[in-house]
Amino acid sequence: MPSSQTPALMKARASAAEILKQDTGTDYPKWRLIATDSESLTGLAPVCNGERTDALHEIPDYPGGPARDEHGVYDCCPWPQIETYSTAIAAYLVELLNADAEQVDGGAQ
């Protein structure tokens, strides 16, 4: 099995970290599944950490009362928001990115 620390991977990781720092405020954000154009969880995005996130991620008129929307995308959510068109690929990428972040920076957020 190839090493997970190849020069190409290390360069790509550093480049992505620079962009993510600008968009999310952290080099290695935690990622989550999102629903974009469909009701399926076929997308991924960094976990939203904006002000009033809890209030903005709520569906007020949900049957039975307000409900938290863990998979929605709102104005407070950071970029990038990536659509894969596959629930399996999206889930894999979220796990891969979160594991990579844990490996690189020990999980510091």
C-alpha positions in Angstrom: 0.0 0.0 0.0 1.4 3.4 -0.9 2.5 5.9 1.8 -0.2 8.4 2.8 2.5 11.1 3.0 3.6 11.3 -0.7 5.1 14.6 -1.8 2.1 15.2 -4.2 -0.4 14.6 -1.4 1.5 16.9 1.0 1.6 19.7 -1.6 -2.1 19.3 -2.4 -3.0 19.3 1.3 -1.0 22.5 1.9 -2.6 24.2 -1.0 -6.1 23.2 0.1 -5.3 24.3 3.7 -4.5 27.8 2.5 -7.8 28.1 0.6 -9.8 26.6 3.5 -8.2 28.9 6.0 -9.6 31.9 4.0 -13.1 30.4 3.6 -13.6 28.7 6.9 -11.1 30.3 9.4 -9.3 27.0 9.9 -6.8 25.0 7.9 -8.5 21.7 8.4 -12.2 22.1 9.1 -14.5 19.3 10.1 -16.7 18.3 7.2 -20.4 17.2 7.0 -22.9 15.8 4.6 -25.3 18.2 2.9 -28.4 18.0 0.8 -28.1 20.4 -2.2 -30.3 20.0 -5.2 -32.0 16.8 -4.0 -33.3 15.5 -0.7 -30.4 12.9 -0.6 -27.1 13.6 1.2 -25.0 13.8 -2.0 -22.9 16.8 -1.1 -20.3 17.8 1.5 -19.3 21.1 3.1 -17.3 22.3 6.1 -19.3 22.3 9.3 -21.0 25.7 9.7 -19.5 27.7 12.6 -21.0 31.1 11.9 -22.7 33.3 14.4 -26.3 32.4 15.0 -25.8 29.0 13.4 -28.2 27.3 15.6 -31.0 29.8 14.8 -30.3 29.8 11.1 -30.2 26.0 10.9 -33.7 25.5 12.1 -36.9 24.7 10.2 -39.5 26.8 12.1 -42.6 25.4 10.4 -41.7 21.7 10.6 -44.7 19.5 11.4 -44.7 19.0 15.2 -42.6 22.1 15.9 -39.3 23.6 15.0 -36.6 21.1 13.9 -32.8 21.4 13.5 -31.6 21.1 9.9 -28.2 19.4 10.2 -27.9 18.9 6.4 -29.1 22.1 5.0 -27.0 24.8 3.4 -27.6 28.4 4.6 -26.0 31.8 4.1 -23.9 31.3 7.2 -22.3 28.1 5.8 -18.7 28.3 4.6 -17.5 27.3 1.1 -16.7 25.0 -0.6 -20.0 23.2 -0.9 -19.4 20.2 -3.2 -22.0 18.2 -5.0 -21.0 14.6 -5.8 -24.4 13.2 -7.0 -23.7 10.1 -5.0 -24.5 9.4 -1.3 -21.7 6.8 -1.1 -19.0 9.1 -2.6 -20.1 12.0 -0.4 -20.0 9.9 2.7 -16.6 8.6 1.8 -15.2 12.0 1.1 -16.5 13.4 4.5 -14.9 10.4 6.3 -11.6 10.8 4.3 -11.4 14.6 4.9 -12.2 14.3 8.6 -9.6 11.5 9.1 -7.0 13.5 7.1 -7.6 16.6 9.3 -7.2 14.4 12.4 -4.0 13.0 11.1 -2.5 16.3 10.1 -3.3 18.5 13.0 -4.4 16.2 15.7 -8.0 17.4 15.4 -7.4 21.0 16.5 -10.1 23.2 15.2 
